[in-house]
Amino acid sequence: MTEKIYKVIMIGAGPSSLTAAVYTTREDIDTVIYEKATVGGLAAITDKVDNYPGFPEGIEGYQLAQQLEKQAKRFGAVIEYGTVDSIRDEGKYKVVKVDGTEIKAQAVLIATGSSYGKINVPGEEEYYGKGVHYCATCDGAFYKGKRLVVVGGGNSAIQEAIYLSGFASHIDLLVRSTVKASDVLQKKLQKLVDEGKITIHLDTLTDEIVAVEGKVTHTKVTKKGKSSNVNADGVFIFAGLKPNTAFLNGSGVELDDVGFIKTDLKLQTNIPGIFASGDVRSGSTMQIASAVGEGATVAHSIREYLQE
């Protein structure tokens, strides 16, 4: 039997790769997408997407993911479930190992996204998208006039707390040790503290996120051995983002200091024929709209590579 060799293998079925697949398959470029979990990625498990262009009333994340999937399939994209274990460059072909089976392609797109850093406390997983969030720009507007808890003390946590202060009536900032943000952000934070909009709780551990009848009401915390409750209508956790790139160990694909994939302006990695787009790419803005844009861009770059 003749070995099946794809034109393009895409890893991860999030908004970026689904968009790229629309473009490649419309041009009759044989494309298969491998997804290990949920088609749509983080977008699919987001309760509501309120800042995606074209939906003035917002759209449920799962519904948006379904529409992207249907569109990609309509043009001929094949979506398979499987875990990619590794990638190997063999020059003309790239070898992708999926659940132990090696599959060849002329080009590969890595669009595996990233995972939110977790604090791993009771209630965090259960109420994700229903009172527990990891993206202020995505979900902050739902909490106008509400009381919020923000967990974290780094640059991202402080920056997002400052952003959320424009919506919330009050924010309690829970910091495990000390605030480690830049001086500029700390000055902005202090101004909001002086105005009574934010209260900082240093040396404070978040123990549990509590809800009543499915609605978040407060967090249980410990400070200097003493337990207490902090009331909140919602909890935003900023413990960083972890790129899903562990499978690239030994592949030769160049990563930045945090583990995100480095690319050039055409979204190609240091290995010709291997591309990256979306949240897994170094420098990404971590927004669905930009991931979709990168999907269109990388599809054109893949086409040019295949033609060459």
N, C-alpha and C positions, 0 to 999 in steps of 0.2 A: 504493500500500500504506500502511496505517496504521502510524505509527511506534510501536514497542514502548516503553512506558514502565513501568518496574518500580515497585512500591511501595517496595522497599528494595534497595539495593545495599550489600553488605558487602565491604570490601577486606581481604584476608588471611584465610586459612582455618585459624587457630589455635584453641585451646580456647575463647577468648572469643567469637569470631564463630560458631563451630559451635554453642555453647550458645545464643547469641542466636537463631540460625536455627531451633533446635528450638522455641523459644517463639513466634517470629513465624509460622512455617509452620503450627504447630498451630492458630493463629487465622486461618488462610487469608490471611495477608499474603504476597503474592507476593515471594519473596526469591531473589536470586542472589548468590553469593559468587565473587569473583575472587581467584585465588591464582597467584602467579608462580613458585613453587618447589615446596614440599612441603606437602601437607595435614597439619595438626597443628603446623606451625611448629617452634620449638625443642624442644617436647615430643617430636615424632616422631623427632628425631635424638638423643634422650637414651637412653643404654643402658638404664637402669632408673629408674623413678620410685618412690621408696620412701616418700614422704610425702603421697600423695594419699589422701584419706579413702575407706574402703570396700575397700581392698586391703591387708590386714594383712601379706601376704607381698611386697608391692610388685608392680609391673607394668611390663613393657617399654614404653618410651615410644612405640614404633611401634604396639604393640598398642592402647594407650590412644587414640592418634590415630585408628586404624582404627575403633574402637568409636564414638568421637564422630562421625566422618564418616558411618558407617552410620545412626546415630540421626537425624542431621540430614536425611539423604536420605530416610529412611523417612517423614518428615512432609512431604516435598516440596521441600526446599531443593535448589537447582541450584548445582553447583560447576563453574565454568569456569576454565581456565588462561589467564592473560594478565597482562601487566604494566600497571599503572595509571600513566599518564604525568602526569595532572593532574586537578584537580577545579575546577569553576567553579560559583558560585552564581548562579542565575537566578531567585531568589525562590521561586516555586511548585515549580520543578524544580531539581535539582542535576545538572550535566552531568559525567560521569566519562569521561575519555578512556582507552580500553583498547587498547593496541597501535595507536594512531592512529585508532581508531573512537570516536566520541562516543555515549554511552549515557545516557539520562535516567532519573532516579528521583525519587520524592517525598522520600525520606530516604536518608541515607548513613551507614553505620557504618564508621569507620576502626579496624581492629584489626590493624595491620601489625606489631605487636610491636617488638622491638629485637634487635640483633645484638651478640654478645659482642665486646668489643675484643680484637683479635688482636695477638700479638707477631711473627707471621709468621716462624717459624723451622721448620727441618726437623723433622718428627715431630709438630708441633702439630695439623695437619689430619688426618694419617693415624691418630693414636691418640686422636682426640676420642671421649669416652665409653668409652674402653678404657685409661684411665690418665691422660688429659688431661681436665680439667674446668674449668668456669667458675662453678659454683654450689656453695658449701660446704654449705648447708642441704639441697641436693638429694642430694649424693653423698658428703659427709664420713663418714657412718656406715659406708660400705664399707671404711674404712681404720682400723678399730680395731686398735691395737697396731702399726700400720705406720709407715714413715718417709715423710714428705711434703716436697715442695718447693712453696713458695708464691712466685709471681712478682708483684711490685708493691710500691709504697711509699706509696700514698695511703690515705685513710680506709677504703675498701672492702677493700683488701688486708689492712690491719692488723686490721680488725674480723673478717674471715673467718679470718685466721691464728689469732686468739685463739679463735674458735669451734672451729676444727679441732684446736686443742691438746687439746681434751677427748676426742678420739678417737685421734690419732696418738701414737706413741711418741716421735717427735721431728720438728720442723719446721725446715727451712732456708729462711729468708726471703731471696729474691734481689731486691735493690733496685738499680735502674739508677743512681741517684745517691744521694739521701738520703731518709730517711723523712719524709714530708710530712703525716702524719696529725695529728689534733688532739692537744692536750696530754693530755687524758683517756685517749685510746687509747694514746698513747705510754707513759704511766705503767703501764697494764695490760700492755703489751707488755714493758716493762722488767722487770716482776715475773716474767714467764714466762721471760725471758732469764736472770735471776738464779737461777731454779729449774732451769735447764738444759733446759727444754722447747723453747725456740726459739733458734736461732743466726741472727744477722743478718749478711748479706753485703752491705756497701755498695759502691757504684761497681762493681757486678757485672752484666755482660751475659749474658743467656741465649742461647746460640748454637744449641743443638740438644737435642731430647728423644729419648733413645735407648731402644729396646726390644729385647729378645731373645726370639725366638719369639712376637712379638706382645704381650709383657708389658714395661711400662716398668720400666727398671732404674736409669737415672741421667740427669742433664742435663749437657751440656757448657757450661762457662761461661768467661768471660774477665774477669780483674780486673787492672787496671794492666798490660795487655799480656801477662799470663801466663794460659795455659789450664789448666783442671783439670776434674775430674768431681765432681759432687755426687750421691751415691746417693739413690734415691727409689723408692718403690713406686707413687707417683702424683704428678702435677703439677697444681696449681691455679693458674690464671692470672686475675688481677684487673686488667685494663687498662681497666676501665670498660665501660659499655653504650652502644651507639650506637642511638638511636631511628631506625626506618625511616620517616622523614618527609621525605626529600629531594623527593619528588614534590609536596609541598604548597607549594613555593616559588611565591609569587604568588597563592595561593588565597585568602588573607585569613584562614585558620585561624590562631588565635593559639597560639604555642608558648612554652615557658618558655626560660630562658637556655641550657639544654642541648639543646633541640630536641624535648622531649616535648610532647604536646598538652595544653593547658589545658582543663578542663571544669568545669561546675558540678556540683551534687550529683546531678543527673539524668543526668550524663555527657554533656551536650550542650555543644558547643563555643560559641564566641562567635557562630557563624553558625547561626541556627535551622534545624533539619533535618539538621545534620551532627553526628554523635555520635562518641565515641571510647571504647574500653574495652581492658582488658588492659595488656600491658607497654608499649605506646606512649603510654599516658596519664600525664601528670605526677602523681606521687604514688603510682603503682602499687607494690605490694609485690613484684612480679616472681616470683609463685608461681602455679602452675597452678590451685590451688584458688581463689585470689582472682580470677584471670582468668575462671574459670567463673562465679563469683558475679557479677562485673561484667557478664558476658554476659546473665545472667537479668535483672539490673537495667536494663540499657540496652534490652533488648527491650520491657520495660514502658514505658519512656520513649518509645520510638519509636512504640509503639501509641498512647499518649496524644497525641503530636504529630500523627499521621495522623488521629486522630479530630477534633482541633481544626481 
